[in-house]
Amino acid sequence: MKNPELEALISEHDLTTQKVADLLEVPKRTVDNWRRSEDSAHSNFMSKANLKLLRLLLENEAKATAS
């Protein structure tokens, strides 16, 4: 798996591919490609910057919900 931390966040926060795309303001197809198996010709690594941004956005969303 190319992006295990992405998959862990998706599972932990019960996210859809579309929700990740909306949060990061990227096309859904980009997230689809991040989630592909390593064997796929279209799979890509998720950048560290996007992964960090996703973590921060999820933390802020959780804080807002808890308030």
N, C-alpha and C positions, 0 to 999 in steps of 0.2 A: 504494500500500500504506500503510495507516494506521499499522502498527506494525512497521517494518522491523527495529528492534533486537530485538524479540521473535522475529521469524522467523530472524534471524541466530543468536541464542542457541539456538533449537530445532535449527537445522541444525548448528551447531558442536558441540553437546553430544548430538546424536542423541536429542532428547527427543520424547516423544509429548505430545499435548494433555492426556491424563489425567495424565501425570507432572508437567506444569506446574501443573495444577489441584491435584494432591496437595501439591506443594511450597508453593504459595501459599495452600492451604486455601480455595480458591474452587470454585464449581461448574464442572464441565467445560464447561457451556454458556457460561459467562463467557469462558473461554479460546477457545472456538469463535467467539464474537462478536468477540474481539480479532483473530482470524485471518481474518475475512471481508474481502472486498474493499471498497473505499470505496463502491462502488456499492450495496452491500447495505443495506437498510433497518435491519438489526439490527447493523451493524458499530459498534464502539465503540473509542475510544482507550484504551490501557492506561495507567493512572495512572503517573506518575513514581515514586511510592512503591512500587508493585508491581514495576515494572521494576528498581528498585534492590534490592529484597528478593530478587528472582529471581537477580540477578547475585551478591549476597552468598551466597545459599544454594548456588549452583553453585560458587562459589569454595571455600566450606567443604567441600562434598562432594568436590571435587577434592583438597583438602589431606588430607582424611581417607583417601581412597583411596591417595594417594601415601605415606602414613605406614606 
